[in-house]
Amino acid sequence: MNFVSNKMAAIVLAAAIGASAAAAGPVNVWASGDVQAKAAAAGFQDINDGGASAAAIQELVKQGVMNGYGNGLVKPNAAVSRAELAKLVVTGLGLPVNAAQPSGVTDLSEDKWYFQYVATLANLGVMQAENGKLKPNAPVTAAELTDIIAKALKRDAASVKYWANSVGVKPQSVKRGELAQLVVISQKAKPSADAGIVQVKILNAITLEVTFSAPLTAEDAALEQALKNFSFNNGLSMLNVPQLKTGSISTYIVPTSPQKAGTNYELSYKGNAAGTFTGSGEKIEMSSVAQVSYDTFEAVSELSKGITDYGNVISAYSVGRAATAFVLDENNQYNGKTYEIISSMRAKQVTVTPEGGTPMIATYVLFTQATDGRQAPKFRLPDGEVLKPGVKYTVSSEWANIASSTFVAKEIAPLEIESAKALNDSSLELTLTADPKDELFAVRSIELTGTDGSKLTAAYKLTSRKGATGIFELANGAKLVAGMTYKVNAATPWATDDGITVTLAK
């Protein structure tokens, strides 16, 4: 097991796992002279013409995935057709063959050598027909290549595009040798329930970068199971799901509770010892703090200063964050600039101290980390506490340095409820007079008082907000009574109303 800090060069595991599985970036498939000689001896007179692709071609030939043309040529620099792509994807990635004639397709004949491969991708929804035509003999573009392999792998297209670029794929054409390299990379990107930890980097006091021998399965990457799989001593814990880095094969961003600098920690995965590491004293550099409501403030960091929210660099968000998404290499660099990664803020806390008063613990508000396009996680005071106008507050943290750490509280008007609508007997839609531009609904509740005096509570459904509208769900299995009118009030002063009512139709 290798544990390295972000101040050191990454030590890549040797032995059977191989450097390509451990690397955060694309697999290196450069061929040695010996590999090229063996490939040429196997009958491919032109394999050396492919340069970097020779080793990948030899590997796929050995697997029975790739063949020559029967005349001693493998043609590594020839353009790839959609039919050839289909064969290498289906056989190379071990997709289940479905040789039924795809519905509505008019240019795929069962007597063609490629029928079962093209039909399989079409039936799986991996290869798309246009106006009923799959065009099996048409050359493949880089965009088609990325789309097809991403769908086949169930992997984000941004990562596949990054791998394709790394092997030299050009926008309008794909060479056979380039495809061979990309298939070899893609084989290593298939999830495995047997994946084990091969390397850990300690990035900062709340962030680890963990590389596995293979990507995790969806089950192992889910929160409940992941929390069982990862185990630390000395009070350290993982706080949210491991998130796969964009462009990596099997490297994950793992958020932890704040590490104690100099403390030795032992890490186990699925009950097996995975090694030890020393807690980091490196804090994240935050720029400033500012009040956003009567009981909530934000801590701001800046991408321009080399601090990135993890959502910008993970596979899961590479589409939704298209405007800010980018790919970091194995040294967490992009365009020559090194970035510090802020992992998930889930369960994180800061201390906020009023001038001349008693310190309070403020807790991160779920899903506010970067929802407004800014790196500005929100923190909320304990229940019943408010920010008093005119009072100066100082924010401190065991996991962050804050350059401008104070703000003077001011009177901020609460959000204003404009209307409420029952969606069914257990949930309703609440609309504000203005879009809050962020998840300020989060962890808020409303009270409903029926005409018969009954009282119900409904809590905001996280991430349900669309503009000024969010969904609230009744607590403890309660139900609205059909035909009864309920008065709607915010459970705390987070919002005001002007006689808002809601009625579930009979």
N, C-alpha and C positions, 0 to 999 in steps of 0.2 A: 504494500500500500504506500502510495506517495502522498504526502501532505506538504503543500507549498504555500507560502504567502504570496500576495500580489507584488511583493518587492523582490521576488526571486524568479528566476527563469523556471518554467514548468519542467518537472522531471517526468519524462514519459516512461511508463512501464515497458520493460522488455518482455521476454518470454513469449509464451504461446498466444497471449491475447493480441499482441502486435500493436505497433504504434498507430496504425490507422484507426483502430477501434477506440484508442484512448484519446486521440486528438480532438480538440474542440472544433477544428476546421475540417475541410474536405479531406478525403483519403488521398494519400500520395501514391499514385500508381505508375511512377516512372520506372521503366524497365532497366534492369542491369544488363550489361553486355552478355552475361551468362544466360539470362532469361531469353534475350533476343536470339541468341545462338540456338537455344533449344527449340524455340518457336520456328526458326527458319529450318532447322533440321526436321521438324515435324511436317514439312512440306510447303510452308508458306514462303515463297521466294521474296515476297514484297513486304514482309512484316516489319522490317526495319524502316520502311517508308513512313510508318505511323508514328515514329519517334516515341513520345510519352505513352502511347496507347498499347505498345507491344505487350507489356505485362498483363494488362486487362484483357486483351484479346486471347492471350495464352490461357488465362484463367477461365474464361468463358468457353473456350474450346475444350478444355479439360472437363468442364461441367457438362458438355454436350449442348450448351446453349447457343454457341455461335459456330458456324461452319464456313469453310472457304467456298470457292466457286467450282471446285472439282478440277481445276487446271493449275493447281499450285499457287493460286492467288487468293488472298483474303481481302484485298482492296481497302486498306484502312482509310484511305482518303476519298473514297467514293461517297456520293451523297446517299443518305438513308431514305428509303421509301416508308410510307405509313405501314405497309405490310411487314417490312423488316422490323420496324419499331415494335409492332404488335407481337411478333414472335419473341423478340428479346425480352420484352416486358413480361409477357405471360410465362415464358419458361424461366427467365432469369429471376423473377420474383416469386415463382411458384404459385401463380394465381390458379384457382380452380377453373378448369376448362368448361365452357358452356357453348357447345357447338350448334345450338339452335339458330336457325335463320333469323337475324334481327328484324323485328317488325318495321315495315315501311322502307327498308333499304332496297334499292334497285340495282346496285352495282357490285354485289358480292355473290359470286358463284361458288357452289359447293365443290366443284371440281378443281379449284385452285389450291395450291400448296399452302397458302396462307389462310384459308377459310376459317379454320377453327380458332386461330389466334385473333384475327380481326373480329370475328363473331363474338368471341369471349369478351374482348374489351368493349364492344358495342353493347352487349347484353349486361355488362356490369356498369354501364354508364360512364366508362372511363374514356372511350373514344366516341366522339359525337359525329353524327351524320349531318350534312348540310343539304337541304332540299332532297332528302332521300338518298344522298350519295356519301359513301365513306371514303372514296378516292384512294383505294389501297396502293396504287402505283404512284401517287403524287409524292414529291419530296417533302420531307418533314421540316418545318420551321422551328426555330428555337422556342417560340411561344407555345407551339403545339407539343413539343417535347416536354417542356416544363409542366404544362397542364396535365398531360397524360401520366407522367411518372408521379406527380403529386397526388393525383386521384388514386392511382394504383397503390401507392404507399400509404394513403390517407395521411399525407404530410403536407405542411404548408408550402405553397408555391414559391414563396420568397426563399426558402432554404434550397429547394430544387434548382431555382434559377441561379443561386449563388454557387452551387456545385457545378452547374453547367458552365457558368462563366469561368470557373477555376480550371476547367479542362479545355477552354478555348472555343466553346461553341459560339458561332456567329449568328446574328439574328435571322438571316434568310436561308441558312442551310445547316445541316448537321452531317458530319462525317461518321462513317462506320466506326472508326477508332475512337472518336469522341463519345459516341453512344456506348461503346464497350466500357469506357472508363466510368461513365455515369451509371451504368447498370451495376458495376462492381461497387461503387459508392452506395448505391441504393440498397444493395443486398445487405450491407452493414447497417443500414438504417431501419431494418425490420425489428420491431419490438420483440423482446424475449422475457418470459417469466423467470428465466434463470440469470438475468442480468445482475452483475455484482459490481461493487465500487472498485475502480482501479486508480482513481486520482482525486484528490481534493485540494482546492486552493482556498485559502482564507482571504476573502476580498476586503472585508471590514468587520466591524464589531457585530454586525447583524446579518452578514451575508457570506454564505459559502458557495463555491462553484464546484459541483460534484460531477465527475465523469464516470459513466458506467461502461461495462464491456459491451453493452447493447442498449438501445432505447428501452424504457420501461413500458410495460403494457398499460392500457388504460386503467385497469383495475389497480395496479400498483402505484399509479400516479394520482389516483383519487385521494381526496383529503383523509377520509377515515382510515383507509388502508396505509397510506403513506405515513400517517402519524404513528401507526403501529410498527411499520418497517424501520423507521429511523429511531435510534435510541442513543442518548448521550448521558454521561454521568455529570456529577457536580452541578446539578440544577439547570443545565442547558437543555433547551428543547427546540424542536422544529415547530414553526408557528403557522405554516400554510403549505400548500401543495408545492412540490418541486416543479419548476417551469423550464421546459426545454428551450435552450438558446437557439435563436434563428441562425441557420447556417451550420449548426453543429450536427454531428452524428448522434451523440448521446451524452451531451453535457448539459447539466441542469443548474439553474439558480435556486438555491435553497435558503429560505429565510429562517433565522434563528432568533431566540431571545437574546438580549445583549450578552455578549461574551465578557468575561473578566480577563483583562489583559494579564498575560503571564500564567494563567491557570491552565493546567494540563487537562484536556478532555479526551475521553475515550468514545469512539463512535462505533456502533454496531448497526448492521443492516440485516433484517430478517433473522435476528438472533445470532448472527455471526459477527465476530470481532472484525472490524474493518480498519482499525488503526487508531493512533492518537495524534492530537495536534494541540498547539498552544494558542490560547485565546488571543484575539487581536485587540490592540488598543487603538486601532485606527478608526476615527470617527468620520461620519459623513459631513461634508462641508455644506451647510445650509446658509442661505443668504439673509433671510429676514423672517419676521413674524408679523401677522396683521389680524385684526379682529374681523370676523365675518357675520356674527350675530350676537345676540345678548349673552350667549353662553358658549360660543364657539370661535376658535381662531385657527389660522393656518400657518404652516411653516413652509417657506418657499425655497426651492433650489433651482439652479439654472443649467440647462443643457449647454449653453454657450460657455460655461465655466468648467465643462468636463464632468458634470454630474448628470447621469441619466437614470430616469425611472426604469425599472426592469420591464415595464410594459412596452417600452420602445424596442426592446432587443430579444423578445421571446416569441417563439413560433405561434403561440395561441393568439397573440394580439397583432400579428404581422399584417393582417388585412384591416382590422378595425382602426389601427393606428397608422395607416398608410402614409399620412402626412409627416409623421415623426419617426416611423420605423426605419431601422437600419441594422446592418449586420456587423457585429464585432468579431474580430479574429480571436485566435486562442490567447492572445495577450491583451484582449479587451481594447483593441485599437481600431479606429476607423479613420480613413484618410490621414493616417499618421498621427492622430491624436488619441491619447489614452483616456478612457472614461472610467469613472467610479460608478458602480451600480448600486442603486437603492433597491433592495428587495422589498417584498410585500410588507406593508405597514400593519398588517393584521395583529391585533393585541399589543401594539406598541404604545408606550406612554411617554409623556414629558411632564416636567414639573413647572407649574406657573405660580409665581409669587407676587402678590400685590405689594406695592411699596409700603413698608411698615406693617405688613400683615403676615398671615400664616400661609406657608406653601400648600398648594393643592396639586393633586395628580389629575392630569387631563388625559383622556383616552382617545385613540384614533377612531374616527368615524368611518365605518365601513364604506368602501367603494368611493371614497373622495380623494384617492391618492393622485389621480391625474385626469379625472373625468371631464374637467372643463378645458382640457388642452394645455393646462399648466401643471408643473410639478409642485403641487401645493396641497399636501394632505391636511385634512382638517382634524382638530382635536377639540373635544368637548369637556367642559367642567363636570364635576360630580353632580348628580341629581340635586336640584334645589339651589345650587350655587349660580351666581350671575356675575358678569363683568360689570363693575360699577363705573359709570361715566365719570371721567376726570381722573381716575386712578391709573397710575403707571404700573404695568405688569412686566415682569421679566420671565422669560422662558428658558429653561435649561434641560439638558438631556444627557443620559449616560451613553447614548449612541450617536450623538450629533454635536458638532460645533456650529453655533449660530452667530454669524457675523454681526447682524443687527438684531439683538435678542429682546428688545423691549418695544412695547406699544402702549399708548394711552387710550384707555377704553372710552368709547363715545356712545351716545344714545343711538341705537340702530332700530328702526321700525321693524316689527315682526313681519313675516310673510302674511299675505292676506288671501283667505279662502274666497273664491268667487262662486263656486258651485260644487255640488256633490251629486253623483248618480249611482244608483244601485246596479251592479253588474249581475248579481245573483244573490242568493240568500246568505252568502258568506263573505262577499267582497264588494267594495264600492270604489268608484273613481272620483278622485278629488282634484279639482282644478283651481289653480291660484290665479290671481289677477295679472301676474307677470311671471315669466320664465326665470327661475332662480339660477339658471346656468350651471348648476352643479347639483350633487346629490344632497342638498340640504334637507330633503325629506328624511334622509337616512336616520334610523333609530328614533323616529318620531311616532307619536300615537294620537289618535283622536277619540273622543267620547261621544257616544250616541245615546240620547235620552228619548225614550219612546213616549207617546201620549199617555200610556198607562203608568208612567213613572219608572219603567224598567231602564237599566243602564247597561250598555255594552261598550267594549273597548276594541278598537281596530288599530293594527300596527302597519306601518308602511312596508310594502313588499319590495325588498331590496332590488335595485336596478330596473324597476318597472317604469321609472319616470320617462315620459316623452314630452319634452318641453316643459310646460307649466302643469302637466297632468301626471299624477301618480296613482297607483293602486294601493288600497289599504285593505287588509284582511282581518276579519273578526278573530279575536283570541279565544282560546280554550274551547273550540268547537261550537261557539255560539252561532245563532242564526237570526237573521232579520225575519220579522213576522210580516207576511204578505199583507198589504193594505195598510199597515201601520206607518205613521209618519214619525221620523226621528229628527231631533234637533242635533246638529253637528257642532262640536266645539273641540278646539285643540286641547289635548290633555295637559299641556304646559304652555307657557306664553310664546311658543315658537311661531304661532300664527293667530290671526284674529279673524272674526267672521261677522257677518251682518245678517243674523237671522237665517243662516243656511239650514235647510232641511233636506231630507231624503226619504223617499217612499219606495218600497218594493212593490211593484205591480202585482195584483192578484192573478 
